Amino acid sequence: MTVAVAMAEEDKPDWNEGVFLVDKPVGLTSFAIVRRIRRLLGIKKVGHAGTLDPFASGLLIVCVGRPATRQIERFMAGRKTYQARLQLGVETSTLDPEGSVVATRAVPELDEATLTACLRRHVGPQLQAPPPFSAAKHKGKPLYVYARQGVRIEKPAKPIEIFRLELLGYDADAGQLSVEVECSRGTYIRVVAADIGQALGCGAHLVALRRTRSGQFAVEDGLSGEELFVDNGPQLLRSKRRSLDQVLQPAG
């Protein structure tokens, strides 16, 4: 009888487990969000489906519990949508705001037609190599470990696809271009930014990035990352919990 009761207790679902959508704020690492959720829910098995750099914000899919973490690869496979802001005329060592400036060039006069045509040329299937400052691995270590030591590892380009690249706005005085990108998994938006800068003849780097969608998930359905650190953070987090049954059921 005692054994039967123990087994029944063990078979009960843990209502802390499942999928949680978080709107990661600028300044925090993706792992900081994972670490906070791990602490709030008291579960060690927590992972995320796609890293966001500290300077980036937006949708982070956090999987809690072994059944959910087993689905991470599946969740990472979907299309991603980002809003990005590029600084034209300035190139950095990391292709983003975390690096040092390596080149500056004058920004030509650009109108909407020129910018739209440039963006259109970057849409479609293509090959893209991981940038030196990235988490792509070489001999078991991320490329950024080598790059920080002054060693640049060139990895072979891999097929990616940009499904949509739209102009959101252009601030000619600041030389900043805002775009929305819908792309496949494995696409480095800072490489896209650098490619656009080269195509415009002035260079560019990524200064802001926000992920708004990943597969079936949207950032507006998530919990603000700041809310994880308030007194009622655990309650707010649990209110946004999605079971695996919910997220894995066929659309329609």
Secondary structure, DSSP 8 states (H G I E B T S, - for coil): -HHHHHHHHHHS--TT-EEEEEEE-TT--HHHHHHHHHHHHT-S-EEESS---TT-EEEEEEEESHHHHTTHHHHHTS-EEEEEEEEETEEETTSSTTS-EEEE-------HHHHHHHHHHT-EEEEE---SSSS-EETTEEHHHHHHTT-------EEEEEEEEEEEEEETTTTEEEEEEEE-TT--HHHHHHHHHHHHTS-EEEEEEEEEEETTEEGGGSEEGGGGGSTTHHHHHHHT-B-HHHHHS---
